[in-house]
Amino acid sequence: MKTPLKLLLCHHGTAGAKRAETLALELAAPGVTTIVHCLVVPELWAGMQGDDWLNNASTRDAFGDYVENMLENDAKRELAAVEAHCQERGIAYEAVMRYGDPADVVVQVAIETSVELVVIGSPRIKGEEGLRSRMDLEKLVRRLKCLLLIAPHP
């Protein structure tokens, strides 16, 4: 595989995403490659209001603000970490953070940024920690107009 000039790294902090980051950094060439880091906040967070245990509107709103701030801080931490790894290696870095269906967002960002390669982590193995927000691989493969590389489990 030739060295990509621009690659899209889908990374949100899971073990699979970290494997994808390692692979993307191995494929990237300092001074040649730009890594576009795409962090997707899945739609499932939209309904997180705690309605089952919060009993008034102001408490629900306060909880919603708390969840939103927590997600934003987590995202900023992930973006900063990947950017630092790119800077250490002399690789150009761009960040894109979006809300929505992961496959739809990845396809949209791949088109907008004209990447040659998309790198994602493999699906979570049973027992691995974290949110089970799944990428619809069939939708992604059918709609993506560039190469897709899925980082394997170790």
Secondary structure, DSSP 8 states (H G I E B T S, - for coil): ----SEEEEE-SSSHHHHHHHHHHHHH--TTT-EEEEEEEEEGGGGG-S-TTT--SHHHHHHHHHHHHHHHHHHHHHHHHHHHHHHHHHT-EEEEEEEEE-HHHHHHHHHHHHT-SEEEEE----TT--S------HHHHHHH--SEEEEE---
